[in-house]
């Protein structure tokens, strides 16, 4: 299923609804379908994908690296979807090492699958939608628990607290006292920014493109005001709202400005408050989860080589330089 299938008759982008919506529950829940256990679950991601990036960040923030195994697909996504080797369609162009940063690909540890779709069909032989990341795979039932990133980061936030190092237990990025504010902000940020850049980039008619792009920047203007004099979006602490916005903003100047035609302004030159917030998260010396999970080469190689209707040459731009500016 190519990107030309992602727009409706009116030319506007239509995002698929996730098909697997179960949750991992705390180990203390004796009736849980999927109880938390060390080594039972595998997180499949792409370093390029902003939705998967959310789950990667929370996995690091909660100290789950030794609890939940990680598998990473190749940055190039072909006509058959994500794969672990590029499926012979990618010649390494745009990569500093000529291999598309294959050193950061982590093969499927469960079945040595060639394609991510193999896992979808193992979970549901009649599956007929897109093969998206992230997914949480359960080794015991040999099925997908969830492929909905917003729900994955919620249960990663709490479900494994009995199993992790004491310094991570009880640390929450969705605190009860801020939950209402987080939900309200997440809703419009998702519609207008996280998904808004895709509405702009994958629109195949002028009017829906202009409407989507305009809304992206109206919402960035709104975020700029919210972050005036603040380090975090809500309250005085890092929350899920920051995590969900970060994965879009870190890709904005390297990809969305050019590839998705969101070029009214850049973050670095047009939004000083958002830019400072972004760099503080990325360059934090104590909490490195944001920096450690950001792979710019995967990001750029994926977008610029995987969407030939948008970029037929598959040339990967050299800029911006640097990918992210220092504090």
Secondary structure as UniProt FT lines:
FT   HELIX           3..5
FT   TURN            9..10
FT   TURN            27..28
FT   TURN            30..31
FT   TURN            38..40
FT   STRAND          41..45
FT   TURN            47..48
FT   HELIX           50..61
FT   TURN            62..63
FT   TURN            65..67
FT   STRAND          69..72
FT   TURN            79..80
FT   HELIX           86..88
FT   TURN            93..94
FT   TURN            96..97
FT   HELIX           102..104
FT   TURN            109..111
FT   HELIX           117..123
FT   TURN            125..126
FT   STRAND          135..138
FT   TURN            139..142
FT   STRAND          143..146
FT   HELIX           149..158
FT   TURN            159..163
FT   TURN            166..170
FT   HELIX           176..178
FT   HELIX           179..189
FT   HELIX           190..194
FT   HELIX           196..202
FT   HELIX           206..226
FT   TURN            227..229
FT   TURN            235..236
FT   HELIX           240..251
FT   HELIX           252..256
FT   TURN            257..260
FT   HELIX           267..270
FT   HELIX           272..283
FT   HELIX           289..292
FT   HELIX           296..306
FT   TURN            308..310
FT   TURN            312..313
//
